[in-house]
């Protein structure tokens, strides 16, 4: 029940991880649409299946530019499951603006 959510390479479907065999809990996208959300993912993240996260962010941003005070989504080309230091800094700055 937070007011602000920071999603750095989030796991959307547990089944994408080697450790799980089921989808896991459903993320309340309709709930997140009402909240401030900062998100980042590499589009082809090998660990969490970046394309699933990109689709999730697309649904979250539907009818919203997702580059403002309420929503900021960064999608970069890449396969790594890592978050650049600069993205953490952007997230921190986004919170206080």
Residue pairs with C-beta under 8 A, 6 or more apart in sequence:
2 35
3 35
3 36
4 35
4 36
4 37
4 38
4 95
5 32
5 35
5 36
5 37
5 38
6 38
6 39
6 91
6 95
7 37
7 38
7 39
7 40
8 39
8 40
8 83
8 87
8 88
8 91
9 40
9 41
9 42
9 45
9 47
9 48
9 50
9 53
9 81
9 82
9 83
10 39
10 41
10 48
10 53
10 56
11 17
11 24
11 48
12 27
12 48
12 49
12 52
12 53
12 56
13 23
13 24
13 49
13 52
14 20
14 22
14 23
14 24
15 21
15 22
15 23
15 24
16 47
16 48
16 49
16 52
17 47
17 48
27 56
29 56
29 59
29 60
32 60
33 60
33 64
36 69
36 70
36 71
37 60
37 70
37 71
37 72
37 73
38 71
38 72
38 73
38 90
38 91
38 94
38 95
39 53
39 57
39 60
39 72
39 73
39 74
40 73
40 74
40 75
40 76
40 83
40 87
40 91
41 48
41 50
41 53
41 54
41 57
41 74
41 75
41 76
42 50
42 75
42 76
42 77
42 78
42 79
42 80
42 81
42 82
43 50
43 51
43 54
43 75
43 76
43 77
43 78
44 50
44 51
44 77
44 78
44 79
45 53
45 78
45 79
45 80
45 81
46 79
46 80
46 81
47 81
48 81
50 78
50 79
54 75
57 66
57 73
57 75
60 66
60 71
60 73
61 71
61 73
64 70
64 71
65 71
66 72
66 73
67 73
69 97
72 90
72 91
72 94
74 87
74 90
